């Protein structure tokens, strides 16, 4: 049986280790609300001085997109970093720290040299590389490197770099994954059995959020900050009720003596965050116009951001917005940095992706004009912005349905529904029924429809009635469900249109792949099974069977992929029009 030879060999589990670290990073990003980010991992091995090894530098994967030429002169660069390292001028008062200093300097120098070597590659390929802390394995300093698309940092803007602080929740999450990756390198046979020891993605994200919440304290220069877990403290404050009401309001984290805020009311006795019930009580004083003023340790009074002051420019004042029960967010200026709902941190998300909403509306109602689409978006935004739940149903047969359901709602003379009208009529219980031109025919409607498999007791009656009503007829209908907990659902959500060429490209990539490099293609195809016809499914299954028959390396793992079958619901409407 033939076996694959690793030319740039560092240790036996290097392939498996790299794949698991890459998978972990993508799972963490998905937990943060960024699915399909496409984070990648590479390993760089720099020969340890004095070791006898055939290669000075190794890269895993050796046949991937990172050629060895990227790291030409790496060992020389490491020695230069060692000579100029700032720790060389630091003296410690204890013997163990002085003993460890040379090795700590060298490891940090390896990391810096690898990070620097990737700078040109990053700019040419629109990615950002994060080099983790090295560890000695198999005669090499092994540096795990995570690469993320640069577009992520345009979508979720980071703060300016701050010493000893993460500039974004993404940076903090990357640091957590790299920390775990380094810890694994310190074990015998790193990578062997790694999945069983891995922290869950949600655990990593919570730890990342807790670390990131130290950043505001460092940015505003809070004196005597004790490193308290502000993430958990704000979770606790937001979870508490005061005389039966949820906590809403704003809190400004700032230096009260600085120019960024105007203090309108100063508390004689500051309210510490470590006393959450007291903090929740004073939150009741905050409003949309006036916020609590705090310094990351204590609530100090009430005030506002100073006139003409731009928080994003100075980045020394942050807003904590308490939206309701167990729901808060951290902002700097207009940029939302972190959102927490029921203790689960995430990056800010659109309530529903705008492009998906418009695409679904147009495909369901081809008679709708551009003006109709704009009118619908206005109604959608109005429904989402309200502080209470509501439901809007768009139906091609709205006029007939208003007549049929007249005993379960209030018929009205047809009128074009505006944002202002929507706010008025949504104050009563029941559904608002409009046609594709956003002409309203009935309000306060109690919908009917038979039970459906999609219904679930974990969701409220409003959501389940929307499912039943929309699915009860073949006539195009669409429901926008805004629940009282501010969850937004659109029923149905049509699958996105994709290019036929994209499917063919990934199938061809799989057919030309081996066990070593088939992962990208099969992961894409697995997520797009719906779009494959019978002939394409047969080609994918044949390629997977060929790959399964290839010999496996010691320590390697292969997923047993479920057989591909065509979906009977696939139609030409799910593909982009060919140019």
Secondary structure, DSSP 8 states (H G I E B T S, - for coil): ------SS-S-TTHHHHHHHHHHHHHHHHHHTT-TT---EEEEEEEE-TT---S-SEEEESTTSS--GGGGTTHHHHHHHHHHT-GGGG---SSHHHHHHHHHHHHHHHHHHHHHHHTHHHHHHHTEEEEE---EEETTEEEEEEEEEETTHHHHS-----BTTB-SSHHHHHHHHHHHHHHHHHTSTTTTTTHHHH---HHHHHHHHHHHHTTHHHHHHT-TT-----HHHHHHHHHH--BTTB---EEEEEE-TTSTTEEEEEEEEEEEETTSHHHHHHHHTT--SS-EEEE-SSEEEEEEEE-TT--HHHH--EEEEEEEETTEEEEEETTEEEEEEETTEEE----SS-HHHHHHHHHHH-TT--HHHHHHHHHHHHHHHHSSS-EEEEEETTHHHHHHHTGGGSEEEEEEE--HHHHHHHTTSSSEEEE-TT-EEEEEEE-------TT--TTS-HHHHHHHHHHHT-SS-EEEEEE-TTS-EEEES-----B-HHHHHHHHHHHHT--TTT-HHHHHHHHHTGGG--HHHHHHHHHHHHHHHTS---TT------------TT--GGGB----
